[in-house]
Amino acid sequence: MDKEVVLGALNSKFKDFEDALQNFSAVENGEITIILTRNVKDYKKSELAVLTPETYLQGKAND
């Protein structure tokens, strides 16, 4: 996590600061394409795919 991540989180439309930090850290990483969370509604503003663990595992079972 760096200054850009914190500034992105502070200036975002995320309601929860910790969720924003996680989101912007994942985006900055560049290799992360999904966020797994039980709280999908808090990541509506994310540019990444957001899945529940159950949905993720269901998709893996179909691969």
N, C-alpha and C positions, 0 to 999 in steps of 0.2 A: 504494500500500500504506500502510495506516495501523495504528494501535495495535490497533483491533478485529480486523483481519485477522491480525495476529501473535498476539493472544490466542486467537482462534478456532483457529488452526493449532496453537498450543501445547497447547490443551485438547482437541484432537480425537483421534479414534481412528486417525488416519492413522499409518502406520508410518514414513513418510518426511516429514521436516519441510518440505523444499522442495516436495514434491508438495502438502502441506497448504497452504502459502503460495499456490501457484498456484490451488488449488481455491477457497480462501476469497477470494482477490482476484477471481476470476471471479464468484463468487456475489455479492460486494458490488457489483460493477460493475452488475449488474441487467440488462444487455443480452446478456450471454454465456449461451448455452443449452447449449453442448457443449464438451467438452475433447477435443482430438485428441492421442493419445499412442500410442506403441508398447507402453506399459506399462499396459494397462487394469487389470490386477489391483491395482495400487497405488491405484486410485481407486474401489474398491468402496464406500467410505463416502461418496462424492460424491452430492449431490442433483441434479447435472447429468448430462446424457447424456454418456457416455464412449465414444468410438469410436476405432478405429485409423484412420490415414490411408486405408488401403485400403478399409475399410468405408464411410467417409465418401464417398470417390470413387465407389464402386459405387452408393451411394444417389443421388448427383448424376447419374450416368449414366442412372438410371431416371426422373429427373424430366422 
